[in-house]
Amino acid sequence: MNVKTDILWRIGVLYFSIVLLGLIIIGRIIYLQYFERDKWNKANTLTTSEIIIPPNRGDICAEDGRYWLRQFLIMK
């Protein structure tokens, strides 16, 4: 084989591999969307919860240590 056909063969193999990988990914997406939809929707409702975490409040200081803003914790 001369150099040109060798390069074309390698590019063809690379192109075929990329197309095959893309088709596998698209096939997997379609499979998950249509055939495993109920499984994943059920799992999503079982594990989802909302937790409100109160932020830590503190003082905002300048570079020299002076306070720009002071916040105090107010207990209700």
C-alpha positions as CSV (number, residue, x, y, z in Angstrom):
1,M,0.0,0.0,0.0
2,N,1.2,3.4,-0.8
3,V,1.1,6.3,1.7
4,K,-2.1,7.9,0.3
5,T,-4.2,4.7,0.7
6,D,-2.7,4.0,4.1
7,I,-3.7,7.5,5.3
8,L,-7.2,7.2,3.8
9,W,-7.6,3.8,5.4
10,R,-6.7,5.1,8.8
11,I,-9.0,8.1,8.4
12,G,-11.8,5.8,7.4
13,V,-11.3,3.7,10.5
14,L,-11.3,6.8,12.7
15,Y,-14.4,8.2,11.0
16,F,-16.2,4.8,11.3
17,S,-15.2,4.6,15.0
18,I,-16.5,8.1,15.8
19,V,-19.8,7.5,14.0
20,L,-20.2,4.2,15.8
21,L,-19.6,5.8,19.1
22,G,-22.1,8.5,18.3
23,L,-24.7,5.9,17.3
24,I,-24.1,4.0,20.6
25,I,-24.6,7.2,22.6
26,I,-27.8,8.1,20.8
27,G,-29.1,4.6,21.1
28,R,-28.4,4.6,24.9
29,I,-30.2,8.0,25.2
30,I,-33.3,6.6,23.3
31,Y,-33.3,3.5,25.4
32,L,-33.2,5.4,28.7
33,Q,-35.8,7.9,27.6
34,Y,-38.4,5.3,26.4
35,F,-37.7,2.0,28.1
36,E,-36.4,3.0,31.5
37,R,-38.4,6.1,32.1
38,D,-40.6,4.7,34.8
39,K,-37.7,3.3,36.8
40,W,-35.8,6.7,36.8
41,N,-38.9,8.7,37.6
42,K,-39.7,6.5,40.5
43,A,-36.1,6.8,41.8
44,N,-36.2,10.6,41.4
45,T,-39.3,10.9,43.7
46,L,-37.8,8.6,46.3
47,T,-34.5,10.5,46.8
48,T,-35.5,14.1,46.4
49,S,-35.9,16.3,49.4
50,E,-35.5,20.0,50.3
51,I,-33.4,21.0,53.2
52,I,-33.0,24.7,54.1
53,I,-29.6,25.4,55.6
54,P,-29.3,28.8,57.4
55,P,-26.2,30.7,56.3
56,N,-23.5,31.6,58.7
57,R,-23.6,35.3,59.4
58,G,-20.6,37.3,60.6
59,D,-18.8,40.6,60.3
60,I,-17.4,42.1,57.1
61,C,-14.0,43.7,57.8
62,A,-11.7,45.9,55.9
63,E,-8.1,45.0,55.2
64,D,-6.9,46.9,58.3
65,G,-9.4,45.1,60.6
66,R,-12.0,47.8,60.9
67,Y,-15.6,46.7,60.7
68,W,-17.6,47.6,57.5
69,L,-20.7,45.8,58.5
70,R,-21.6,44.0,61.7
71,Q,-24.4,41.4,61.9
72,F,-25.7,39.9,65.1
73,L,-27.6,36.7,65.5
74,I,-31.1,37.3,66.6
75,M,-32.8,34.4,68.2
76,K,-36.6,34.3,67.9
